[in-house]
């Protein structure tokens, strides 16, 4: 039985296709192509998207003809490589236990972490990951609790405005 994991047929086909298209495209741009007078005709005949073709054509020009530049490339960061550090996640969860929302947590952590403070959307993602995105009864009571340092300290004022 043949091992297909080392089969480079798809890569070869991809490279051949774009090398052919690039030769045709350059002939059209020079005005020497026997079939196409405009680039739009070239795109419609070959059934290719201009943006995609120009992306690969730009890679070809920058690589000075290296055929490996015509292969599809990596599309983004690897899974879980940009996750928030564990210490910051724990700080976010500690503030959430006090009943703070994502904006309050952001404001509190800005004073502590300075430049490494996560934005409110990241804070929400952390809370959702740990199942803390909904306030529980103990969190609400913790948020509403007024802590006074000594007896008789002012904790609340009712305010009433009268029209002049």
Secondary structure, DSSP 8 states (H G I E B T S, - for coil): ---GGG--HHHHHHHHHHHHHHHHHHHHHHT--SS-SSHHHHHHHHT--HHHHHHHHHHHHHTTT-GGGGS----S--TTSS---HHHHHHHHHHHHTT--HHHHHHHHHHHHGGG---HHHHHHHHHHTT-SS--HHHHHHHH----SSTT------------
